[in-house]
Amino acid sequence: MLHGLTVMSLETDSIRLLIIEDNPGDQRLIEIELSDVAPNWTTTCCDTLAAAAKLVPFHQFDCVLSDLGLPDASGIESVLTLKSWAPEKALVVLTSLDDERVAHEAIRAGAQDYVVKSETGMAMLPRVIRHAIERQNAQSALEASHRTAQALLDASHDVALLLDSDGLIVTLNAEAEQYFDSAPDQLVGRSIFDFLPASLAAHRRAYLEQALESGRTVEFEDTDGLHWFANRLLAVAGATTGEHRCAMFCRDVTQAKAQAAKLAEAKEEADIANRAKTDFMGRMSRDIRTPLNDVIGFSEMISSEMLGPLVPAGYREYAESILNSGTQILKLIDRITDVSMLETALIKDEVSYRDLVELSPDLICVCVDGVVERINAAGLGMLRAPSAASCEGKPFTDFIHPDFRTIFDRGLDALYEEGHPLPVKVLTFAGRLRDVELSAVPLRREGQNATLLVGRDTTEVTAAMRAVAAREHRIRAIMDTVLDGIVTIDEDGTILNANLSVERIFGYSLSELVGGNVSILMPEPDAGRHDGYIRNYIQTGEAKILGLGREVMGKRKDGTIFPVHLSISELRMDKRRLFTGTIRDLTENKELAQRVAYLANHDSLTDLPNRAQLTDKLGQAVAMAKAAGLHVAVVTVDLDGFTTINDSLGHDVGNSLLRETGRRLAQDLGGGGTAARLAGDEFAVVMPQLRNLDDVTDMVARIREVLNRPHMVHGSELVIPVDMGVSVYPRDGEEALELLRNAEMALHSVKRRTDERLGFFDAAMSYAVTERLTLERSIKDALKAGQFELFYQPQVSLRDYELVGAEALIRWRHPELGIITPDKFIPVAEESGLIVPMGQWVLREACRQMRVWNDMNLGRLRIGVNVSGRQFHEEGLPDMVAEAIADARIDPTHLDLELTESMLMADGEGTLKMLRALAKLGVTLSIDDFGTGYSSLAYLKRFPINTVKIDRAFVKDLDQDEDGRVIANAIISLAHSLSLKTIAEGVETEAQASLLARHGCDEIQGYMIGRPLTVADFTAFVGSYTAQGRGTVPRLKTGQI
């Protein structure tokens, strides 16, 4: 069976189970097994698929347990139907020992596991159910994880692919599907280079090889002539040891390139214009400032009369006016020049800012001495910052997660030394973590340590890659926990991958297997032919075992050959063909099957063949004897008194005696016959190839001598007598079952006789058995048809001959044979167990009739009812008696239960407990046929007995036999000494009645008073009966029976 991923406790876990099983017996076995080991589990049972459909979609259940042989669905059809109804529910199927192939098909159809209907299978059922639930949960989680990972990849605007080392596409996202304009099934397994223009394929293949060889991230840009792409290759570990894969991310940056080009062109034009303007302003300043300075200087000389006095006075005013105007013009020129320089600087700042915003989707910021001076909009978005002011002026490391801050202990200069982007985690203003790859370059600033930081958000990509890696890890973990071995090979038979179970099954390590040929796991001739099988399949397409499970032989590292179940499936990846084999070690299954087969045919205690195996051996012996004209003898053996020894000395001693008996029989026969244990202390022996009946006699005598040897028990010798019954082929039958049955008849006949220990079968036994079986069936029919009725024999007091009661006696009124007396059918009823329902009917009917007579005012008569030995040992007897009394509404003191002497002595303490329970009901108790058995006075005086009935054997010759009178007198005296009443049975004469009265007997019953009467006759008898004086026999009225 398959094992699950976790361990759960049967005592504490709670599982809700739906059982779909049409066999009530199997349903009950399952419920019993689960209730014993998993008391907290709950079960709901359905007998058909249609009944289960009413509970769809099974939200209230954790697992479905379904029989493959339901009446309204075939095996696989029921599995497909159940999985379509509730695909997320664990499904375990039930199968018989001979349809395990169907169970494997059910697993391929969606079932998690199966259980074989056997003792071992039922014992494993709780564990199988739990493991099936765990595997279903793991599968659901794996599928959900896969969907999540795929959704993350699909959410990316980049083309994302996972490639193997040859460039074959393993998986891809939705953006890649749109880019290639093809469905996934048309892309997976094919080479990516088949879909790329020749201009891109060659150098991208080179970058792929570089990434795989270096194991590091490779970034580059390329173009197909129409579009520009920013590419990134990241090497990742494959599904198996030594396998390498590569994650490829590709972003179309054509538009960004175009925008950057336009901005660069605009910037260049602005720079040119700015330089031209600056040059113009400089030339204008020089061209105007020099002559203007001359004018201002000349005007100042005139105004200061450095050139002589000004005559007339108006010249001075004119000179000062020129000086003032020139000075103002010079100041205006200086102001214009300064604004132009400021404007130039502003223009430069705006272009830089525009570059940061429009050209990069990544975080870009300028840090001075580690403090953020300027940050772009993408950076603000990455940090979820409300504004640039919330970031500027803060150390950049404030945004780094504490686990990564040690990297920057020496400042941001640490990033200069990295030859590639450094992955870190950034803490946003919203409190979330983002995965970011940081790069840095130094900026030239006089007297300052300035750094330009670039950060790319890789959160989604990293999460997707982690999900893919986790999914592959989980798949690998699941494969490694599966008990079945899983091996993947290529078309050359080379092992590409294997799980840990293959190591356990075959004894090789994975390093020894991977890269080797799968034929090392096979014995000859399969090992030498395997590669030819694959080549033939590839060339012709004829698959003899592909997709089918079959049993083959495997070969372990130590050379051991063992059976396995192998199923093979094919996986095509582009031009490659891979084959996956699932291998289940059948060693334990085979050993278990052999053990089950052995136990099915052998007795577990003595290790001898059982009845089924003996019958088979006997059939073979009869066939051989028929061909050779020989005899076969069948001897059945019973250990007389074994039950007493087992009960008194203990079961250990009893089991030891049974094992020794079996050993003696098997050892004596050697290889010349078969000894078997049939049941309990009954054995049988088959002796084949006997020439004549004298050989039979000799063999029987030898067996008898062997079994009569003393046994050593607790240091003492113990001889156990044996009874033996014999039948002989062909005299006593020609069929195995007939011979065995006849030998058992002979044995049972011997057991009924005390003077014989050995008996041979004769035809009369068969007739007697047939007659007994016929009578048993007739008794069953008579109970159902109401053919039994009660007769009542009156009982009178010897003191005054008053009628005091009657004994209820059962009679069988057969529709064809008339009245049948009890001595004909009671022994058969006792042996068959029918005496129990018969006794229940007698008790209820007697109580009911007593109620009728009470209502008729016939007097308060006591009714005696006989209780059989089988009925007395029923635990529910007191409850049944109480129920009969209550239903009939009678006085319990008027009901007398008659019990035989031997019945009471069988189990002293148990009998005492039962008698006390009956006495509590108020009924009286009598010992019937007293003196014919063996009584223990120690028990007798403790029993709550009211009456002793003297057996008719002591009354019959009372008036003629002195010994009989002595015994009767002794019984009466003993009873009176114990304060018990006495009733004498079978009183037929007045002389017998007189003698009993003289000895003090209390009551009598017999033909002298009246024969057993029907209800109607007894009713008439009571109405007409009169006692005529004490000590005299009553005179009956005319017509009295």
Phi, psi and omega in degrees: 000154179281146179257154179271191186264336183231169180249131180239157181265128179294334183280337187246334183286157181230115183236136178258119190242132172258120181254123177247099185213126183273349180267112182300325179296316178295321176304313183294320178300318180296314181297320180295315181299316182289323181293332180287316188254344181223073186295338182273355179282149175241144183233147172231131187248139172229147181258354178217164177293325180297321177295322179292331182299334180290344182260000180300141010263029172067032179298331185277005182236150175265335184208149176246127177247111189234137173286142178282347183249050180287150183291337184248020177195141174286171186305300185288327179298320179294323179295312181298320181295313181296319180290330177289328178288317185216077183295338183270000181265142177291140182231124175241132182255150177257136181218158176272175186295335188258010178229041181294331178299318179296324178298319178295322176295325178296322178295318177295333180280353175133349178292148180278330182192178177220160178228131177278136180286090179205172180298318179293318180298318179295324179294328181273353188304311181302317181295320179297318181297314180298316181294325177296319178296317181295318179294320178297317178297318178296319179295317179297317179296321180296317179295320179296318178298319179297318179296322179295314180298319180293323179296320178297317178295318182293335180284343181284143177275355177274152170285120184238129178221152171247119185248150171273185186293343178263002181087010178283138183285122177268315177204164182204166181257178184296325180297323178292320177301317181292322181295315181276351178055047180213155177285156181303319183292345176270350184251317184298131180094350179257159182283136178294332183289344175289339184258359183257149173298154182301328182294336181261326189300316188296307185284334174292326175297321179296317178296323178300314179296322179297317181295318181294321182288319184277333184072015182241168181286133178241127180238141179197163175241148175208174183218148175262011182103331179248325184232150174255142182231136170261118188246152180214125181243131182230117180286134178229159179287148179273188182286338181235163179298130179088351180271137181239142175229170184219128175270131183238128177239132185226127181238132178282113183248021182302311182295318178296321177298315181297316179297319179297320179296316179298317181294321178296319179295316179296322179295317180298317179297319180295321179295319180297315181297320181294318179295320179297318180296317180297316179298318180298316181293326179292316179295318180298319179298317181291316185293327183268321187296322184294305179295327181293322176298322178297314181297314181297317181296319180294320180295322180293323178294319180294316184294327181272002177061030176294336181265005179122170182293148181265117179227128354287181185292335182297336179296323181298312180300322181293319181293318179294323178297318177296321181296315180295315181296318180296319179298317179298318179298319181296318178297321179296319178297317179298320181295316180300319180295316180296318179297319179299319179294319178296318180297322178297316178297318180297317178302316178300317180297316181296321178295317178299315180298316179297323177300314182300316186286312194269340185262341188232129171274357183265164173293128174226127178213155177254127179242137176243119184055036176084358182257137181293123177259320181211143181218145183272175184294323179298322177295318177299319179294320180297319182274357184055040182278139180290332181199167178295328182296332180288344180254319185294137182092357179253148175298136182297330182293346176297336181267358180269137178299142183306330181295342184248359186290336180298338179298329187257025179300329179264016180092184181288352179299338182299333180288337181295329187281343180282134179273004181208166179300141182260121180283129177221174174246133182249138180261118184276170177297336180277000179085008181262157178260138176235142174275125184225141173254120186257139170231157182211146173226146179283149175249148180275111175223129181291123175077005182228153176259092184259144183223137172259116181258137174234126181231131180250128180284116181244021185302307183295318181295316180297317179298319180296316180294322177296320179297318178297315180296319179294321179297315179295323178295319179294318178300316179296319180296319178297314179301322183283343178263349177290134181291331179286144174281141179232122182233134176245131180232163175262187184291348177267000182084007181281134181284120179265328186201153176203153178265177186293334180296332177295322175301314183293319185289315189258344178088358176270151170278159180298325179295330177284333185274310186297126181097344178269172180274141184295346181295344179292345180267004186238148172275167172286149006271358184298324183299318182284340184262349191298312182299325177293325176300314182295313180300318180297320180294316181296323183281321187254338183077006180274114182251113180273332183236354183294130179082356180244145175266142178207165179264128178226179178254138177249166182229122180278170181300327180277005178092357181293134176262133184211157182278141175223157171257124187239131171229137187237137175230158184246142176232123180257127178233103185057241180266359181268148176239122178246149181232130180247126178249131175256124190239126176243125179289119182262008184302308181295321179298316180296315180297320179295317179298318178296320179294317179298316179298320179295313180295329179293341184240006182223154176277126186291334183280310186262348183066017175272160172302149177267190184300317182297314180294320179298317179299319178296314178299319179297319177299318178296319180295320178295318179298318180292320180293324179297320180289327184262355181071035182250182180250156172229131178250140175241122182242123173257140188232136176231133179276110184288129179083009182296321182301319179296317179297317181297319182285324186274321183263349177106157183291332179297316178295317179300315179296322179297320178295320179295318180295320180293321177299314178298320180296318180297316181297313182295320182290321181292322181285328184062229178263007184269004181191185182230128174251142183216155172257122183275310180184145176053239179257026181253128180240167176215150180228134173250123180245105183270173170056045176264134186284322184207181183289335176297323176297322178299313181299318181296317181295318180297318180297321180294317179297318181297318180296320180296318184283338181275359176294145183297149173257145177267115181232116179054040177082001180239152178277136181228123178258125180252115178297150179235141172257141185225137174238140188231137167230152187229133172274138003264004187299318188256009179151158182242000178243149184301311182297323180295316180296317180294317179298319181291324176295322178292325175298316180298320179296315181295327177294319178295319183295335179280347179252135182273347185260003182232145175241352183220134179217142176256146183292142168222168187297331181297326178298316180298319179295317181297319179295317180298318180297320180295316179297321178297317180295322179298316178296322180294323179296318178301315180294323181293322177298319179290324185274354179071038182274351178272147175214164182257134169255154183234125178256124186292152176233135182234160177275133179287345181288315183222009179058027173286144177285118185249341182178193179203154175258127179279123182237128183280142175226152180249112179267091183283136183296340181245324185264352180081211182285127177249127184284159185299328183297345179275327187241341182297315179302320179294319178297323178296312183293322184275347183089356179291348180295335181290304176296329178294317179296323177297319180295317181300314182297313181294319181293320179296317178296318180298317181292324177300320178297321179296313181294325176297319179293336179272000180058042178274007183103157184269081183276147174270133180248125178266132180236128179283137177246124182283163178298318179297318182290324183295329183269007172283128184298331184271011182302311180302319180294322181293320178295316180297321180294319179296319179296317182292318181296323182273347179057054180245166175281119183298338181290345179268005177251123180246123179262121182262125185238140181282155183296317182293327179297318184289331184273355186293320183214092189307304183292319178295321178296316180301319179296317181293317181298320179294323178295322179289318182298328179298337180285344180100356180284160173264154184236135181234148173263115183274148176056041183296139179101348181268349181242206181240120182246142173260115181297333179297319178282320187302320182287343178269340182289139178280059182271145179254326189220146173244128179258121181281126183296148182298339180297331180270350182261332189305312182249032185300323184277356182236339187248115181295323180297320180297320179294323180295316181296316180298317180296321180294319180296316182296315181297316179299315181297315181294326178295336178261012179063039179249145173280164178232143173231130178262131179263155174073028179282120184242342183233160177293328180296318178296319180295320181295316180298318179296321178295322181295326180277356175096014178297141186274315185220159177226164180206131180167183184295338178298327178270312180173149177284168172300131188241152173293170180300315182295316180293321180292325177297317178293321179300315180296321182291335184254356185284134172225138176270134184242076173091151181284133175081006179243156179282133182292147175266124183275146179288164181300135180087357180285137183274000000 
